[in-house]
Amino acid sequence: MFNAVRMDVYRLIHTKSAYVILVIAMALAIATSGMTALVRSMAAEGIVETTDEVTMVSESDSEIADEYDTASVESSNGPTATVGLEVDESDTSDEVPTIADMVESDIAGLDLALLLAIFTVLFSTADLNSGYIKSVGGQVKCRGVLLFSKMIALSVFTLVAMALDVIVQCIATPLFMHGAEFGDAADLFKMLGSQYVVTLLFVYFVMAMAIIIKNNVISMIIAVCMCTGIFTLIFSGINILIEKIGAKNFDINDYLIVNKISELDLSASAKTVGGAFAVAAVWAVVSLIAVYGVFKRRDI
């Protein structure tokens, strides 16, 4: 078993797609910070310009406004109207996003999960049609060892990807948004721990799916649809049909792993984390049992 794990880790280190995915993940993290800073800057400039336009009132307009105010006071018992621009104070908040907020955006926003899913499909199926898997498969007593070694390698890659995201945001966030702080370290590490477990279970599910289907294109399409919310829209339509049948307050989307990843933010409660663990564990265990049955009987 140790030799199988060592070979898969060695294969992971020498896989070019692993480095491509990590580079893309770092680029997306930098782009997220940059775009957030740009949007905040444009919003602040727009509010300032609009405020200047509203306050530039001529003397004649002032007289009309005074007359309107007088009339409004006299008819205070009637309906009132608001003239001009009404700005919500929450939209003009000067609070700068923290590093923890940006890490949450990357991970809970499923950006990292999408890249991990793509790499998982590529890595899990790369050796299925090669002499590598055939030679190793003939040397092990239980083929489950081959699945376990893949799981270990993917666990290492997921950990490295999350760690790199945190490191990049620690540099990019203060660089683009001056005055950005780290945020609550306890909340961040709690989120990272729960996200690592749930995301890893999602990776295991994708691995099992890719091995069973044995087709990179189909497996990748399914993984992308899961991470981009396409399945959520489809299941929303199914929910409507189920509700018409008579099942009330039932939502299939509550039982999707990717939706549980999105729920695990910095303020996630213990109940939310526990529910995410339960849903992800069921998906992962069922898929791993299924892939073990297929892998055991399939000619590799």
KOLBAVO-403299 format. One line per field, with one value per residue (C-alpha): residue number from 1; x, y, z; residue in three letters. Coordinates in Angstrom, 1 decimal. Example, Ala and Ser with C-alpha at 12.3 -4.5 7.8 and 13.67 -1.06 7.14 Angstrom:
// KOLBAVO-403299
k	c(1|2)
u	c(12.3|13.7)
v	c(-4.5|-1.1)
w	c(7.8|7.1)
r	c(Ala|Ser)
This chain:
// KOLBAVO-403299
k	c(1|2|3|4|5|6|7|8|9|10|11|12|13|14|15|16|17|18|19|20|21|22|23|24|25|26|27|28|29|30|31|32|33|34|35|36|37|38|39|40|41|42|43|44|45|46|47|48|49|50|51|52|53|54|55|56|57|58|59|60|61|62|63|64|65|66|67|68|69|70|71|72|73|74|75|76|77|78|79|80|81|82|83|84|85|86|87|88|89|90|91|92|93|94|95|96|97|98|99|100|101|102|103|104|105|106|107|108|109|110|111|112|113|114|115|116|117|118|119|120|121|122|123|124|125|126|127|128|129|130|131|132|133|134|135|136|137|138|139|140|141|142|143|144|145|146|147|148|149|150|151|152|153|154|155|156|157|158|159|160|161|162|163|164|165|166|167|168|169|170|171|172|173|174|175|176|177|178|179|180|181|182|183|184|185|186|187|188|189|190|191|192|193|194|195|196|197|198|199|200|201|202|203|204|205|206|207|208|209|210|211|212|213|214|215|216|217|218|219|220|221|222|223|224|225|226|227|228|229|230|231|232|233|234|235|236|237|238|239|240|241|242|243|244|245|246|247|248|249|250|251|252|253|254|255|256|257|258|259|260|261|262|263|264|265|266|267|268|269|270|271|272|273|274|275|276|277|278|279|280|281|282|283|284|285|286|287|288|289|290|291|292|293|294|295|296|297|298|299|300)
u	c(0.0|2.8|4.4|1.1|0.7|4.3|3.8|0.6|2.2|5.2|2.9|1.1|4.4|5.3|1.9|2.0|-1.7|-1.3|0.9|-1.3|-4.3|-2.4|-1.2|-4.8|-6.0|-3.5|-4.3|-8.1|-7.3|-5.3|-8.1|-10.7|-8.8|-8.2|-11.8|-13.1|-10.9|-11.8|-15.6|-15.3|-13.3|-15.8|-18.7|-17.1|-16.4|-20.0|-21.4|-19.2|-20.2|-23.9|-23.7|-22.0|-24.7|-27.5|-26.0|-25.4|-28.8|-29.4|-31.0|-34.2|-34.4|-33.8|-36.8|-39.0|-37.8|-38.6|-42.1|-42.5|-41.4|-43.9|-46.7|-45.6|-45.8|-49.3|-50.4|-48.6|-51.6|-51.6|-49.3|-45.7|-43.2|-39.4|-37.7|-34.0|-31.6|-32.0|-28.8|-28.7|-25.9|-24.9|-24.1|-21.5|-19.8|-16.1|-15.4|-12.5|-12.8|-10.4|-8.0|-10.4|-13.3|-11.4|-10.4|-14.0|-15.0|-12.5|-13.5|-17.2|-17.7|-16.7|-13.9|-11.4|-13.8|-14.3|-10.5|-10.1|-12.9|-11.2|-7.9|-9.5|-11.0|-7.7|-5.6|-8.0|-8.4|-4.9|-3.6|-6.7|-5.7|-2.0|0.4|1.1|-2.2|-2.1|1.3|0.5|-2.9|-1.3|1.0|-1.6|-3.9|-6.7|-7.6|-9.0|-5.4|-5.2|-8.3|-6.9|-3.6|-5.5|-7.4|-4.2|-2.7|-5.8|-5.9|-2.4|-3.2|-6.4|-4.4|-1.7|-4.3|-6.1|-2.8|-1.7|-5.0|-4.5|-0.9|-1.8|-4.7|-2.4|-0.3|-2.9|-5.6|-3.4|-1.8|-5.0|-7.0|-4.9|-5.7|-7.0|-6.6|-6.3|-9.7|-10.7|-8.1|-10.3|-13.2|-10.9|-9.2|-12.5|-13.9|-10.7|-10.9|-14.6|-14.1|-11.2|-13.2|-16.3|-14.3|-12.2|-15.3|-16.5|-13.2|-13.6|-17.1|-15.7|-12.9|-15.4|-17.6|-14.7|-13.5|-17.0|-17.8|-14.3|-14.8|-13.0|-15.4|-18.6|-17.1|-15.8|-19.1|-20.9|-18.3|-18.5|-22.3|-22.2|-19.9|-21.5|-25.0|-26.5|-27.7|-29.2|-31.5|-32.4|-33.3|-35.3|-37.6|-37.8|-38.7|-41.7|-42.9|-42.4|-44.3|-47.2|-47.3|-47.7|-44.3|-44.0|-40.8|-38.6|-35.6|-33.1|-30.6|-30.3|-28.6|-26.0|-22.3|-21.5|-24.3|-23.0|-19.6|-21.2|-22.9|-19.6|-18.7|-16.9|-20.1|-21.3|-22.9|-22.0|-25.4|-24.6|-21.1|-22.5|-25.2|-22.6|-20.4|-23.3|-24.4|-20.9|-20.1|-23.1|-22.3|-18.6|-19.2|-21.9|-19.8|-16.6|-18.5|-19.9|-16.5|-14.9|-17.4|-16.9|-13.1|-12.9|-14.8|-13.5|-10.6|-7.9)
v	c(0.0|2.4|1.9|2.6|5.9|6.8|6.2|8.3|11.2|10.9|11.0|14.0|15.9|15.2|16.0|19.3|19.9|20.1|23.2|24.7|24.4|25.9|28.8|29.4|29.3|31.9|34.1|33.9|34.8|37.9|38.8|38.5|41.1|43.3|43.3|43.9|46.9|48.2|47.8|49.6|52.4|52.9|52.8|55.4|57.7|57.3|58.2|61.3|62.5|61.9|63.7|66.7|66.9|66.7|69.5|71.9|73.6|77.1|80.0|79.7|76.0|76.8|79.2|76.5|74.0|76.4|76.9|73.1|72.6|75.3|73.5|70.2|71.5|72.9|69.5|67.3|65.2|64.2|61.9|62.8|62.4|62.3|64.4|63.7|60.9|58.7|56.8|53.9|54.3|50.7|51.2|53.9|51.9|52.6|49.2|47.5|43.7|41.7|39.0|36.5|37.9|37.4|33.9|33.1|34.6|32.2|29.0|29.5|31.0|27.6|29.0|26.7|23.8|24.1|23.9|21.0|19.1|19.6|18.4|15.5|14.2|14.6|12.9|10.1|8.9|9.6|6.1|4.0|3.3|3.1|0.4|2.0|1.0|-2.5|-3.2|-1.9|-3.6|-7.0|-6.5|-5.6|-8.0|-5.6|-3.0|-0.8|0.2|1.9|4.0|4.8|6.0|8.3|9.7|10.4|12.2|14.3|15.2|16.6|18.6|20.0|21.1|22.7|24.6|26.0|27.0|28.8|30.7|32.0|33.0|34.8|36.6|37.7|39.5|40.6|41.9|44.5|45.4|46.2|47.4|49.7|49.3|45.7|43.7|40.0|39.6|37.2|34.4|32.0|32.3|32.0|28.8|27.3|28.0|26.6|23.4|22.8|23.8|21.4|18.4|19.1|20.1|17.0|14.8|16.6|15.8|12.1|12.1|13.6|11.0|8.1|9.6|10.0|6.4|4.9|6.9|6.6|9.6|12.8|15.0|13.8|13.8|17.3|18.6|17.2|18.6|22.1|22.0|21.2|24.1|26.7|26.2|24.7|21.6|24.0|25.5|22.0|20.7|23.9|22.9|19.3|20.8|22.5|19.2|17.5|20.3|19.8|16.1|17.0|17.1|20.5|22.2|19.8|21.1|18.8|21.6|21.3|17.9|19.0|19.0|22.2|24.1|23.0|24.4|27.7|27.7|27.3|31.0|32.8|33.1|29.5|28.0|24.6|23.3|24.4|22.8|19.6|19.4|20.0|17.2|14.8|15.6|15.5|12.3|10.5|11.5|10.5|7.2|6.0|7.0|5.4|2.1|2.2|2.9|0.1|-2.3|-1.3|-1.0|-4.5|-6.2|-4.0|-5.2|-2.6)
w	c(0.0|0.9|-2.5|-4.3|-2.3|-3.0|-6.8|-6.9|-5.0|-7.3|-10.3|-8.8|-8.4|-12.0|-13.5|-15.5|-15.2|-11.4|-11.8|-14.5|-12.1|-9.2|-11.4|-12.6|-8.9|-7.9|-10.9|-10.0|-6.4|-7.6|-10.0|-7.3|-5.1|-8.1|-9.3|-5.8|-5.4|-8.9|-8.2|-4.8|-6.4|-9.2|-6.8|-4.5|-7.5|-8.7|-5.3|-5.1|-8.5|-7.9|-4.6|-6.2|-8.9|-6.4|-4.2|-7.2|-7.0|-8.5|-6.6|-8.5|-7.8|-4.1|-4.1|-5.7|-3.1|-0.3|-1.7|-2.0|1.6|2.8|0.9|2.3|5.9|5.3|4.0|6.4|6.9|3.2|1.3|1.1|-1.8|-2.0|-4.6|-5.5|-4.8|-1.8|-0.9|1.4|3.9|3.7|0.0|0.9|3.7|3.9|5.4|3.6|3.0|5.1|3.9|5.5|3.5|0.2|1.1|1.8|-1.5|-3.3|-1.5|-0.7|-4.1|-5.6|-7.7|-6.1|-6.1|-9.8|-10.5|-8.1|-9.8|-13.2|-12.0|-10.2|-13.4|-15.3|-12.5|-11.7|-15.3|-16.5|-15.7|-16.5|-20.0|-19.5|-18.7|-15.4|-13.8|-15.3|-13.9|-10.5|-10.4|-10.9|-7.8|-5.2|-3.4|-3.1|-5.8|-3.1|-2.4|-5.8|-5.0|-1.5|-3.0|-5.4|-2.4|-0.5|-3.5|-4.1|-0.3|-0.6|-3.7|-2.1|0.9|-1.2|-3.3|-0.3|1.4|-1.8|-2.0|1.6|0.9|-2.3|-0.7|2.2|-0.4|-3.0|-0.7|1.1|-2.2|-4.0|-1.0|1.2|4.9|4.6|7.7|8.3|9.9|12.6|12.6|14.6|12.2|9.2|10.4|11.5|8.0|6.3|8.4|7.6|3.9|3.6|4.8|2.7|-0.4|0.0|0.1|-3.0|-4.7|-3.7|-5.3|-8.5|-8.5|-8.1|-10.8|-13.3|-12.7|-13.2|-16.3|-17.6|-20.0|-19.3|-21.3|-19.7|-16.2|-16.6|-18.0|-14.9|-12.5|-14.2|-14.1|-10.4|-9.6|-11.8|-10.5|-13.6|-11.7|-9.1|-11.8|-13.1|-9.6|-8.9|-11.7|-10.3|-6.9|-8.4|-9.8|-6.5|-4.7|-7.1|-6.2|-2.6|-1.0|0.8|2.0|0.1|-1.9|-3.6|-3.6|0.1|-0.4|-3.0|-1.9|-3.8|-2.1|1.3|0.3|-0.4|3.0|4.9|5.3|8.1|10.1|9.6|12.7|14.2|12.9|9.4|9.5|10.9|8.2|5.5|6.9|6.9|3.3|1.9|3.8|2.4|-1.2|-0.8|1.0|-1.5|-4.5|-3.1|-2.4|-5.9|-7.6|-5.5|-6.8|-10.4|-10.0|-8.5|-11.3|-14.2|-16.3|-15.8)
r	c(Met|Phe|Asn|Ala|Val|Arg|Met|Asp|Val|Tyr|Arg|Leu|Ile|His|Thr|Lys|Ser|Ala|Tyr|Val|Ile|Leu|Val|Ile|Ala|Met|Ala|Leu|Ala|Ile|Ala|Thr|Ser|Gly|Met|Thr|Ala|Leu|Val|Arg|Ser|Met|Ala|Ala|Glu|Gly|Ile|Val|Glu|Thr|Thr|Asp|Glu|Val|Thr|Met|Val|Ser|Glu|Ser|Asp|Ser|Glu|Ile|Ala|Asp|Glu|Tyr|Asp|Thr|Ala|Ser|Val|Glu|Ser|Ser|Asn|Gly|Pro|Thr|Ala|Thr|Val|Gly|Leu|Glu|Val|Asp|Glu|Ser|Asp|Thr|Ser|Asp|Glu|Val|Pro|Thr|Ile|Ala|Asp|Met|Val|Glu|Ser|Asp|Ile|Ala|Gly|Leu|Asp|Leu|Ala|Leu|Leu|Leu|Ala|Ile|Phe|Thr|Val|Leu|Phe|Ser|Thr|Ala|Asp|Leu|Asn|Ser|Gly|Tyr|Ile|Lys|Ser|Val|Gly|Gly|Gln|Val|Lys|Cys|Arg|Gly|Val|Leu|Leu|Phe|Ser|Lys|Met|Ile|Ala|Leu|Ser|Val|Phe|Thr|Leu|Val|Ala|Met|Ala|Leu|Asp|Val|Ile|Val|Gln|Cys|Ile|Ala|Thr|Pro|Leu|Phe|Met|His|Gly|Ala|Glu|Phe|Gly|Asp|Ala|Ala|Asp|Leu|Phe|Lys|Met|Leu|Gly|Ser|Gln|Tyr|Val|Val|Thr|Leu|Leu|Phe|Val|Tyr|Phe|Val|Met|Ala|Met|Ala|Ile|Ile|Ile|Lys|Asn|Asn|Val|Ile|Ser|Met|Ile|Ile|Ala|Val|Cys|Met|Cys|Thr|Gly|Ile|Phe|Thr|Leu|Ile|Phe|Ser|Gly|Ile|Asn|Ile|Leu|Ile|Glu|Lys|Ile|Gly|Ala|Lys|Asn|Phe|Asp|Ile|Asn|Asp|Tyr|Leu|Ile|Val|Asn|Lys|Ile|Ser|Glu|Leu|Asp|Leu|Ser|Ala|Ser|Ala|Lys|Thr|Val|Gly|Gly|Ala|Phe|Ala|Val|Ala|Ala|Val|Trp|Ala|Val|Val|Ser|Leu|Ile|Ala|Val|Tyr|Gly|Val|Phe|Lys|Arg|Arg|Asp|Ile)
